[in-house]
Amino acid sequence: MSSDLPILLLNGPNLNTLGTRQPDVYGVETLDDVVRLAERAAADAGFGLRAFQTNHEGEMIDAIHAARGEVSGIVINPGGWTHTSVALADALVIPEVPIIEVHISNVHAREEFRHHSYVSPIASGVIAGCGVAGYEFAVRRMAALVG
Ligand code: DHK
C-alpha cells in the first residue's frame, strides 16, 4: 500500500505547547514527538507525511487550500476550532480528500462546549481520548482508506 501523495497532519491552536500544557489532560509528549510518531506510522504504510501547526485560523485555512491536489488525506487535531469554526469545516472539504479528526483527550468526558464538533460531520473518522497514540491510529486508518 502506498501513494505518491503524502498524508497531511494538521494541528491547531495551542498544540505547539504539548508536553507542558496541562499534562494531566494532554500528556507529556511534545508536538515533535507527535510528528515523529505520525511520520513513522505513515512510512510503515508506504506514505510520506507533511506536518503543519499554527495558532492562526487564516493560516490554517490557507494551508488547507494549498493542500488541494497535493495530499492524499488530512489528519487534523483542530484544537479549540473544533468547537467554534464553521470556516475551518468549510475549508476542510475543499481539497476533496478524506479527513480524520483527532483529539488527544476524551472531549465527550469534558466540558459541554467540547461535545460539539463542526469537523465531525465531514470526517471519515473521529478518534478521541487515546492520548497521542490517536495520531498513530489516525494515520494508519488514513493509509488504509487512501492506499
Ligand atoms: C485539543 C484542544 O486544544 C481543545 O481545545 C479540544 C483537543 C480538545 C484535544 O483533546 O486534543 O477541546
Backbone and ligand atoms as CSV (ligand in chain L), in Angstrom:
chain,resi,resn,atom,element,x,y,z
A,1,MET,N,N,0.844,-1.198,0.000
A,1,MET,CA,C,0.000,0.000,0.000
A,1,MET,C,C,0.884,1.255,0.000
A,2,SER,N,N,0.693,2.159,-0.938
A,2,SER,CA,C,1.484,3.392,-0.917
A,2,SER,C,C,0.813,4.423,-1.811
A,3,SER,N,N,1.309,5.649,-1.738
A,3,SER,CA,C,0.790,6.705,-2.593
A,3,SER,C,C,1.901,7.697,-2.838
A,4,ASP,N,N,1.848,8.344,-4.002
A,4,ASP,CA,C,2.810,9.411,-4.285
A,4,ASP,C,C,2.504,10.641,-3.446
A,5,LEU,N,N,1.256,10.771,-3.042
A,5,LEU,CA,C,0.863,11.964,-2.289
A,5,LEU,C,C,0.950,11.711,-0.784
A,6,PRO,N,N,1.561,12.621,-0.044
A,6,PRO,CA,C,1.688,12.418,1.405
A,6,PRO,C,C,0.362,12.598,2.125
A,7,ILE,N,N,0.345,12.128,3.349
A,7,ILE,CA,C,-0.758,12.432,4.277
A,7,ILE,C,C,-0.394,13.756,4.951
A,8,LEU,N,N,-1.397,14.608,5.118
A,8,LEU,CA,C,-1.171,15.903,5.765
A,8,LEU,C,C,-1.656,15.830,7.212
A,9,LEU,N,N,-0.756,16.145,8.130
A,9,LEU,CA,C,-1.095,16.201,9.561
A,9,LEU,C,C,-1.178,17.657,9.988
A,10,LEU,N,N,-2.353,18.066,10.447
A,10,LEU,CA,C,-2.564,19.454,10.866
A,10,LEU,C,C,-2.883,19.513,12.354
A,11,ASN,N,N,-2.263,20.457,13.021
A,11,ASN,CA,C,-2.559,20.714,14.433
A,11,ASN,C,C,-2.905,22.177,14.623
A,12,GLY,N,N,-3.993,22.407,15.323
A,12,GLY,CA,C,-4.480,23.765,15.528
A,12,GLY,C,C,-3.911,24.438,16.772
A,13,PRO,N,N,-4.630,25.421,17.275
A,13,PRO,CA,C,-4.096,26.328,18.286
A,13,PRO,C,C,-3.731,25.630,19.588
A,14,ASN,N,N,-2.628,26.087,20.139
A,14,ASN,CA,C,-2.123,25.660,21.455
A,14,ASN,C,C,-1.435,24.291,21.439
A,15,LEU,N,N,-1.538,23.581,20.322
A,15,LEU,CA,C,-0.944,22.243,20.290
A,15,LEU,C,C,0.578,22.309,20.152
A,16,ASN,N,N,1.107,23.488,19.836
A,16,ASN,CA,C,2.563,23.683,19.870
A,16,ASN,C,C,3.098,23.604,21.302
A,17,THR,N,N,2.210,23.710,22.283
A,17,THR,CA,C,2.671,23.668,23.680
A,17,THR,C,C,2.528,22.273,24.301
A,18,LEU,N,N,2.225,21.287,23.470
A,18,LEU,CA,C,2.122,19.912,24.003
A,18,LEU,C,C,3.392,19.563,24.766
A,19,GLY,N,N,3.233,18.838,25.851
A,19,GLY,CA,C,4.379,18.463,26.681
A,19,GLY,C,C,4.396,19.256,27.971
A,20,THR,N,N,3.989,20.534,27.863
A,20,THR,CA,C,3.938,21.369,29.075
A,20,THR,C,C,2.519,21.835,29.376
A,21,ARG,N,N,1.632,21.782,28.378
A,21,ARG,CA,C,0.251,22.245,28.555
A,21,ARG,C,C,-0.573,21.175,29.278
A,22,GLN,N,N,-1.103,21.500,30.421
A,22,GLN,CA,C,-1.982,20.582,31.160
A,22,GLN,C,C,-1.614,19.111,30.916
A,23,PRO,N,N,-0.430,18.677,31.380
A,23,PRO,CA,C,-0.008,17.301,31.071
A,23,PRO,C,C,-0.974,16.229,31.570
A,24,ASP,N,N,-1.752,16.569,32.609
A,24,ASP,CA,C,-2.744,15.599,33.099
A,24,ASP,C,C,-3.831,15.347,32.060
A,25,VAL,N,N,-4.057,16.325,31.184
A,25,VAL,CA,C,-5.094,16.189,30.142
A,25,VAL,C,C,-4.473,15.756,28.812
A,26,TYR,N,N,-3.337,16.387,28.449
A,26,TYR,CA,C,-2.783,16.210,27.095
A,26,TYR,C,C,-1.512,15.367,27.051
A,27,GLY,N,N,-1.036,14.911,28.238
A,27,GLY,CA,C,0.142,14.058,28.262
A,27,GLY,C,C,1.443,14.841,28.255
A,28,VAL,N,N,2.540,14.126,28.228
A,28,VAL,CA,C,3.868,14.753,28.344
A,28,VAL,C,C,4.613,14.768,27.010
A,29,GLU,N,N,4.055,14.139,25.991
A,29,GLU,CA,C,4.733,14.130,24.695
A,29,GLU,C,C,4.618,15.509,24.048
A,30,THR,N,N,5.659,15.880,23.322
A,30,THR,CA,C,5.677,17.172,22.641
A,30,THR,C,C,5.085,17.034,21.237
A,31,LEU,N,N,4.889,18.185,20.595
A,31,LEU,CA,C,4.405,18.153,19.203
A,31,LEU,C,C,5.434,17.462,18.299
A,32,ASP,N,N,6.718,17.674,18.568
A,32,ASP,CA,C,7.752,16.969,17.786
A,32,ASP,C,C,7.602,15.457,17.940
A,33,ASP,N,N,7.319,15.018,19.166
A,33,ASP,CA,C,7.097,13.572,19.385
A,33,ASP,C,C,5.913,13.085,18.548
A,34,VAL,N,N,4.852,13.899,18.525
A,34,VAL,CA,C,3.644,13.528,17.767
A,34,VAL,C,C,3.980,13.413,16.285
A,35,VAL,N,N,4.726,14.376,15.772
A,35,VAL,CA,C,5.058,14.369,14.341
A,35,VAL,C,C,5.919,13.144,14.020
A,36,ARG,N,N,6.878,12.841,14.895
A,36,ARG,CA,C,7.728,11.661,14.659
A,36,ARG,C,C,6.897,10.377,14.649
A,37,LEU,N,N,5.982,10.284,15.604
A,37,LEU,CA,C,5.081,9.121,15.695
A,37,LEU,C,C,4.266,8.972,14.403
A,38,ALA,N,N,3.736,10.084,13.948
A,38,ALA,CA,C,2.900,10.066,12.745
A,38,ALA,C,C,3.743,9.753,11.506
A,39,GLU,N,N,4.950,10.303,11.455
A,39,GLU,CA,C,5.842,10.020,10.313
A,39,GLU,C,C,6.154,8.530,10.231
A,40,ARG,N,N,6.420,7.944,11.397
A,40,ARG,CA,C,6.744,6.516,11.436
A,40,ARG,C,C,5.543,5.685,10.967
A,41,ALA,N,N,4.364,6.034,11.460
A,41,ALA,CA,C,3.154,5.290,11.076
A,41,ALA,C,C,2.907,5.423,9.575
A,42,ALA,N,N,3.134,6.633,9.045
A,42,ALA,CA,C,2.936,6.844,7.606
A,42,ALA,C,C,3.966,6.040,6.813
A,43,ALA,N,N,5.228,6.108,7.220
A,43,ALA,CA,C,6.295,5.405,6.494
A,43,ALA,C,C,6.036,3.899,6.497
A,44,ASP,N,N,5.587,3.365,7.630
A,44,ASP,CA,C,5.282,1.928,7.720
A,44,ASP,C,C,4.226,1.527,6.701
A,45,ALA,N,N,3.348,2.463,6.370
A,45,ALA,CA,C,2.260,2.180,5.424
A,45,ALA,C,C,2.617,2.628,3.999
A,46,GLY,N,N,3.846,3.099,3.809
A,46,GLY,CA,C,4.285,3.482,2.467
A,46,GLY,C,C,3.917,4.905,2.075
A,47,PHE,N,N,3.654,5.748,3.065
A,47,PHE,CA,C,3.274,7.133,2.791
A,47,PHE,C,C,4.290,8.111,3.368
A,48,GLY,N,N,4.415,9.239,2.732
A,48,GLY,CA,C,5.113,10.368,3.320
A,48,GLY,C,C,4.143,11.119,4.228
A,49,LEU,N,N,4.688,12.003,5.043
A,49,LEU,CA,C,3.835,12.813,5.929
A,49,LEU,C,C,4.308,14.256,5.876
A,50,ARG,N,N,3.358,15.148,5.732
A,50,ARG,CA,C,3.640,16.576,5.816
A,50,ARG,C,C,2.933,17.089,7.072
A,51,ALA,N,N,3.610,17.868,7.889
A,51,ALA,CA,C,3.004,18.312,9.150
A,51,ALA,C,C,3.031,19.832,9.252
A,52,PHE,N,N,1.957,20.380,9.810
A,52,PHE,CA,C,1.846,21.828,9.960
A,52,PHE,C,C,1.031,22.127,11.216
A,53,GLN,N,N,1.514,23.090,11.986
A,53,GLN,CA,C,0.765,23.576,13.161
A,53,GLN,C,C,0.719,25.089,13.111
A,54,THR,N,N,-0.408,25.648,13.472
A,54,THR,CA,C,-0.494,27.102,13.580
A,54,THR,C,C,-1.508,27.485,14.648
A,55,ASN,N,N,-1.288,28.667,15.192
A,55,ASN,CA,C,-2.243,29.242,16.146
A,55,ASN,C,C,-3.167,30.253,15.465
A,56,HIS,N,N,-3.033,30.372,14.126
A,56,HIS,CA,C,-3.752,31.420,13.395
A,56,HIS,C,C,-4.725,30.776,12.405
A,57,GLU,N,N,-5.987,31.049,12.572
A,57,GLU,CA,C,-7.026,30.358,11.800
A,57,GLU,C,C,-6.865,30.595,10.291
A,58,GLY,N,N,-6.562,31.838,9.901
A,58,GLY,CA,C,-6.412,32.134,8.473
A,58,GLY,C,C,-5.245,31.362,7.866
A,59,GLU,N,N,-4.170,31.228,8.633
A,59,GLU,CA,C,-3.014,30.455,8.145
A,59,GLU,C,C,-3.385,28.996,7.947
A,60,MET,N,N,-4.189,28.480,8.878
A,60,MET,CA,C,-4.624,27.079,8.752
A,60,MET,C,C,-5.497,26.922,7.504
A,61,ILE,N,N,-6.392,27.849,7.280
A,61,ILE,CA,C,-7.280,27.766,6.117
A,61,ILE,C,C,-6.461,27.880,4.828
A,62,ASP,N,N,-5.481,28.765,4.801
A,62,ASP,CA,C,-4.600,28.873,3.616
A,62,ASP,C,C,-3.860,27.552,3.368
A,63,ALA,N,N,-3.380,26.929,4.446
A,63,ALA,CA,C,-2.644,25.665,4.298
A,63,ALA,C,C,-3.566,24.576,3.739
A,64,ILE,N,N,-4.820,24.585,4.157
A,64,ILE,CA,C,-5.778,23.581,3.660
A,64,ILE,C,C,-6.084,23.833,2.185
A,65,HIS,N,N,-6.257,25.093,1.809
A,65,HIS,CA,C,-6.470,25.406,0.375
A,65,HIS,C,C,-5.291,24.927,-0.454
A,66,ALA,N,N,-4.076,25.155,0.046
A,66,ALA,CA,C,-2.862,24.792,-0.698
A,66,ALA,C,C,-2.684,23.279,-0.799
A,67,ALA,N,N,-3.394,22.536,0.047
A,67,ALA,CA,C,-3.244,21.073,0.064
A,67,ALA,C,C,-4.010,20.397,-1.072
A,68,ARG,N,N,-4.902,21.130,-1.722
A,68,ARG,CA,C,-5.722,20.537,-2.797
A,68,ARG,C,C,-4.816,19.985,-3.897
A,69,GLY,N,N,-4.959,18.705,-4.195
A,69,GLY,CA,C,-4.154,18.062,-5.236
A,69,GLY,C,C,-2.762,17.673,-4.780
A,70,GLU,N,N,-2.413,18.008,-3.540
A,70,GLU,CA,C,-1.054,17.775,-3.044
A,70,GLU,C,C,-0.969,16.678,-1.983
A,71,VAL,N,N,-2.099,16.327,-1.398
A,71,VAL,CA,C,-2.085,15.332,-0.318
A,71,VAL,C,C,-3.176,14.296,-0.551
A,72,SER,N,N,-2.967,13.112,0.040
A,72,SER,CA,C,-3.942,12.037,-0.172
A,72,SER,C,C,-5.057,12.077,0.872
A,73,GLY,N,N,-4.768,12.656,2.037
A,73,GLY,CA,C,-5.768,12.729,3.097
A,73,GLY,C,C,-5.283,13.671,4.182
A,74,ILE,N,N,-6.207,14.082,5.036
A,74,ILE,CA,C,-5.870,15.041,6.097
A,74,ILE,C,C,-6.234,14.454,7.458
A,75,VAL,N,N,-5.228,14.390,8.326
A,75,VAL,CA,C,-5.447,14.057,9.742
A,75,VAL,C,C,-5.324,15.362,10.501
A,76,ILE,N,N,-6.347,15.725,11.245
A,76,ILE,CA,C,-6.335,17.040,11.900
A,76,ILE,C,C,-6.791,16.973,13.353
A,77,ASN,N,N,-6.004,17.614,14.195
A,77,ASN,CA,C,-6.490,17.971,15.522
A,77,ASN,C,C,-6.758,19.475,15.477
A,78,PRO,N,N,-8.021,19.841,15.350
A,78,PRO,CA,C,-8.330,21.272,15.171
A,78,PRO,C,C,-8.267,22.068,16.476
A,79,GLY,N,N,-7.931,21.417,17.600
A,79,GLY,CA,C,-7.893,22.115,18.881
A,79,GLY,C,C,-9.229,22.805,19.143
A,80,GLY,N,N,-9.178,23.995,19.689
A,80,GLY,CA,C,-10.400,24.718,20.043
A,80,GLY,C,C,-11.278,25.079,18.860
A,81,TRP,N,N,-10.702,25.149,17.663
A,81,TRP,CA,C,-11.514,25.472,16.468
A,81,TRP,C,C,-12.538,24.384,16.173
A,82,THR,N,N,-12.266,23.169,16.689
A,82,THR,CA,C,-13.239,22.076,16.554
A,82,THR,C,C,-14.644,22.549,16.907
A,83,HIS,N,N,-14.699,23.308,18.002
A,83,HIS,CA,C,-15.980,23.633,18.621
A,83,HIS,C,C,-16.534,24.985,18.183
A,84,THR,N,N,-15.759,25.708,17.377
A,84,THR,CA,C,-16.158,27.090,17.066
A,84,THR,C,C,-16.201,27.439,15.582
A,85,SER,N,N,-15.449,26.689,14.741
A,85,SER,CA,C,-15.143,27.250,13.423
A,85,SER,C,C,-15.876,26.612,12.241
A,86,VAL,N,N,-16.895,27.304,11.779
A,86,VAL,CA,C,-17.552,26.924,10.521
A,86,VAL,C,C,-16.566,27.116,9.367
A,87,ALA,N,N,-15.742,28.166,9.444
A,87,ALA,CA,C,-14.794,28.460,8.360
A,87,ALA,C,C,-13.793,27.320,8.177
A,88,LEU,N,N,-13.343,26.741,9.269
A,88,LEU,CA,C,-12.400,25.623,9.165
A,88,LEU,C,C,-13.080,24.418,8.521
A,89,ALA,N,N,-14.289,24.115,8.970
A,89,ALA,CA,C,-15.027,22.980,8.391
A,89,ALA,C,C,-15.278,23.215,6.907
A,90,ASP,N,N,-15.614,24.451,6.535
A,90,ASP,CA,C,-15.831,24.770,5.112
A,90,ASP,C,C,-14.547,24.555,4.314
A,91,ALA,N,N,-13.406,24.953,4.884
A,91,ALA,CA,C,-12.130,24.800,4.183
A,91,ALA,C,C,-11.761,23.327,4.010
A,92,LEU,N,N,-12.050,22.538,5.028
A,92,LEU,CA,C,-11.593,21.138,5.009
A,92,LEU,C,C,-12.216,20.311,3.878
A,93,VAL,N,N,-13.374,20.715,3.387
A,93,VAL,CA,C,-13.963,19.932,2.290
A,93,VAL,C,C,-13.378,20.329,0.930
A,94,ILE,N,N,-12.651,21.442,0.880
A,94,ILE,CA,C,-12.158,21.958,-0.406
A,94,ILE,C,C,-11.145,21.028,-1.087
A,95,PRO,N,N,-10.183,20.434,-0.355
A,95,PRO,CA,C,-9.246,19.526,-1.045
A,95,PRO,C,C,-9.873,18.222,-1.546
A,96,GLU,N,N,-11.107,17.924,-1.087
A,96,GLU,CA,C,-11.809,16.706,-1.537
A,96,GLU,C,C,-11.007,15.444,-1.275
A,97,VAL,N,N,-10.492,15.334,-0.057
A,97,VAL,CA,C,-9.795,14.115,0.389
A,97,VAL,C,C,-10.395,13.710,1.742
A,98,PRO,N,N,-10.190,12.442,2.139
A,98,PRO,CA,C,-10.714,12.032,3.446
A,98,PRO,C,C,-10.073,12.808,4.601
A,99,ILE,N,N,-10.863,12.973,5.638
A,99,ILE,CA,C,-10.424,13.703,6.831
A,99,ILE,C,C,-10.608,12.799,8.045
A,100,ILE,N,N,-9.603,12.746,8.894
A,100,ILE,CA,C,-9.768,12.079,10.193
A,100,ILE,C,C,-9.467,13.100,11.284
A,101,GLU,N,N,-10.409,13.215,12.209
A,101,GLU,CA,C,-10.327,14.177,13.310
A,101,GLU,C,C,-9.748,13.471,14.538
A,102,VAL,N,N,-8.768,14.102,15.148
A,102,VAL,CA,C,-8.121,13.507,16.332
A,102,VAL,C,C,-8.221,14.474,17.507
A,103,HIS,N,N,-8.541,13.929,18.665
A,103,HIS,CA,C,-8.414,14.670,19.920
A,103,HIS,C,C,-7.636,13.806,20.894
A,104,ILE,N,N,-6.666,14.414,21.523
A,104,ILE,CA,C,-5.847,13.674,22.495
A,104,ILE,C,C,-6.711,13.275,23.697
A,105,SER,N,N,-7.491,14.224,24.172
A,105,SER,CA,C,-8.339,13.969,25.337
A,105,SER,C,C,-9.705,13.441,24.883
A,106,ASN,N,N,-10.427,12.883,25.837
A,106,ASN,CA,C,-11.802,12.463,25.537
A,106,ASN,C,C,-12.712,13.678,25.704
A,107,VAL,N,N,-12.927,14.370,24.604
A,107,VAL,CA,C,-13.698,15.613,24.643
A,107,VAL,C,C,-15.119,15.402,25.193
A,108,HIS,N,N,-15.633,14.189,25.035
A,108,HIS,CA,C,-17.010,13.911,25.475
A,108,HIS,C,C,-17.123,13.762,26.988
A,109,ALA,N,N,-15.977,13.582,27.627
A,109,ALA,CA,C,-15.977,13.475,29.090
A,109,ALA,C,C,-15.606,14.809,29.732
A,110,ARG,N,N,-15.481,15.846,28.890
A,110,ARG,CA,C,-15.063,17.152,29.403
A,110,ARG,C,C,-16.237,18.153,29.362
A,111,GLU,N,N,-15.930,19.428,29.364
A,111,GLU,CA,C,-16.994,20.440,29.401
A,111,GLU,C,C,-17.949,20.264,28.218
A,112,GLU,N,N,-19.190,20.667,28.446
A,112,GLU,CA,C,-20.241,20.527,27.428
A,112,GLU,C,C,-19.836,21.190,26.092
A,113,PHE,N,N,-19.163,22.351,26.157
A,113,PHE,CA,C,-18.845,23.053,24.907
A,113,PHE,C,C,-17.869,22.264,24.037
A,114,ARG,N,N,-17.202,21.254,24.617
A,114,ARG,CA,C,-16.291,20.418,23.821
A,114,ARG,C,C,-17.008,19.237,23.172
A,115,HIS,N,N,-18.290,19.084,23.455
A,115,HIS,CA,C,-19.003,17.913,22.929
A,115,HIS,C,C,-19.420,18.105,21.472
A,116,HIS,N,N,-19.533,19.372,21.058
A,116,HIS,CA,C,-19.927,19.610,19.668
A,116,HIS,C,C,-18.701,19.856,18.803
A,117,SER,N,N,-18.703,19.243,17.616
A,117,SER,CA,C,-17.614,19.456,16.662
A,117,SER,C,C,-18.189,19.852,15.306
A,118,TYR,N,N,-17.656,20.932,14.744
A,118,TYR,CA,C,-18.023,21.306,13.367
A,118,TYR,C,C,-17.334,20.404,12.344
A,119,VAL,N,N,-16.287,19.696,12.776
A,119,VAL,CA,C,-15.495,18.876,11.853
A,119,VAL,C,C,-16.058,17.460,11.728
A,120,SER,N,N,-16.586,16.917,12.821
A,120,SER,CA,C,-17.033,15.508,12.798
A,120,SER,C,C,-17.988,15.162,11.650
A,121,PRO,N,N,-18.949,16.048,11.291
A,121,PRO,CA,C,-19.871,15.672,10.216
A,121,PRO,C,C,-19.205,15.505,8.850
A,122,ILE,N,N,-18.006,16.070,8.691
A,122,ILE,CA,C,-17.329,15.919,7.390
A,122,ILE,C,C,-16.130,14.971,7.482
A,123,ALA,N,N,-15.968,14.338,8.648
A,123,ALA,CA,C,-14.818,13.441,8.849
A,123,ALA,C,C,-15.191,11.996,8.539
A,124,SER,N,N,-14.230,11.263,7.973
A,124,SER,CA,C,-14.430,9.821,7.769
A,124,SER,C,C,-14.328,9.086,9.093
A,125,GLY,N,N,-13.550,9.639,10.020
A,125,GLY,CA,C,-13.381,9.010,11.326
A,125,GLY,C,C,-13.012,10.027,12.367
A,126,VAL,N,N,-13.305,9.690,13.611
A,126,VAL,CA,C,-13.007,10.577,14.743
A,126,VAL,C,C,-12.372,9.732,15.841
A,127,ILE,N,N,-11.245,10.198,16.367
A,127,ILE,CA,C,-10.554,9.485,17.451
A,127,ILE,C,C,-10.401,10.461,18.612
A,128,ALA,N,N,-10.848,10.062,19.786
A,128,ALA,CA,C,-10.731,10.941,20.966
A,128,ALA,C,C,-10.390,10.103,22.177
A,129,GLY,N,N,-9.530,10.666,23.027
A,129,GLY,CA,C,-9.285,10.051,24.322
A,129,GLY,C,C,-8.255,8.942,24.321
A,130,CYS,N,N,-7.497,8.823,23.244
A,130,CYS,CA,C,-6.465,7.778,23.165
A,130,CYS,C,C,-5.073,8.358,23.382
A,131,GLY,N,N,-5.006,9.594,23.873
A,131,GLY,CA,C,-3.700,10.233,24.013
A,131,GLY,C,C,-3.074,10.465,22.643
A,132,VAL,N,N,-1.757,10.666,22.615
A,132,VAL,CA,C,-1.123,10.939,21.319
A,132,VAL,C,C,-1.113,9.704,20.419
A,133,ALA,N,N,-1.351,8.525,20.981
A,133,ALA,CA,C,-1.466,7.323,20.141
A,133,ALA,C,C,-2.589,7.481,19.117
A,134,GLY,N,N,-3.546,8.347,19.417
A,134,GLY,CA,C,-4.644,8.598,18.482
A,134,GLY,C,C,-4.150,9.090,17.132
A,135,TYR,N,N,-3.046,9.834,17.129
A,135,TYR,CA,C,-2.491,10.308,15.851
A,135,TYR,C,C,-1.975,9.117,15.021
A,136,GLU,N,N,-1.345,8.175,15.731
A,136,GLU,CA,C,-0.824,6.985,15.030
A,136,GLU,C,C,-1.987,6.179,14.436
A,137,PHE,N,N,-3.036,5.986,15.247
A,137,PHE,CA,C,-4.208,5.243,14.761
A,137,PHE,C,C,-4.809,5.951,13.541
A,138,ALA,N,N,-4.871,7.278,13.627
A,138,ALA,CA,C,-5.492,8.056,12.542
A,138,ALA,C,C,-4.684,7.935,11.249
A,139,VAL,N,N,-3.364,8.004,11.368
A,139,VAL,CA,C,-2.519,7.899,10.165
A,139,VAL,C,C,-2.654,6.507,9.555
A,140,ARG,N,N,-2.663,5.490,10.412
A,140,ARG,CA,C,-2.813,4.116,9.895
A,140,ARG,C,C,-4.156,3.950,9.185
A,141,ARG,N,N,-5.186,4.480,9.799
A,141,ARG,CA,C,-6.527,4.378,9.192
A,141,ARG,C,C,-6.581,5.145,7.873
A,142,MET,N,N,-5.944,6.324,7.859
A,142,MET,CA,C,-5.922,7.122,6.628
A,142,MET,C,C,-5.223,6.345,5.518
A,143,ALA,N,N,-4.093,5.721,5.862
A,143,ALA,CA,C,-3.344,4.950,4.855
A,143,ALA,C,C,-4.228,3.831,4.296
A,144,ALA,N,N,-4.992,3.196,5.170
A,144,ALA,CA,C,-5.876,2.124,4.701
A,144,ALA,C,C,-6.991,2.678,3.822
A,145,LEU,N,N,-7.462,3.876,4.148
A,145,LEU,CA,C,-8.549,4.479,3.372
A,145,LEU,C,C,-8.111,4.894,1.970
A,146,VAL,N,N,-6.899,5.443,1.873
A,146,VAL,CA,C,-6.490,6.050,0.593
A,146,VAL,C,C,-5.468,5.208,-0.167
A,147,GLY,N,N,-5.002,4.114,0.451
A,147,GLY,CA,C,-3.947,3.310,-0.182
A,147,GLY,C,C,-4.483,2.427,-1.282
L,1,DHK,C1,C,-7.316,19.963,21.995
L,1,DHK,C2,C,-7.693,21.227,22.313
L,1,DHK,O1,O,-6.848,22.236,22.193
L,1,DHK,C3,C,-9.039,21.518,22.867
L,1,DHK,O2,O,-9.491,22.805,22.524
L,1,DHK,C4,C,-10.057,20.472,22.448
L,1,DHK,C5,C,-8.277,18.832,21.967
L,1,DHK,C6,C,-9.532,19.089,22.750
L,1,DHK,C7,C,-7.584,17.517,22.280
L,1,DHK,O3,O,-8.046,16.773,23.128
L,1,DHK,O4,O,-6.594,17.214,21.616
L,1,DHK,O5,O,-11.264,20.703,23.124
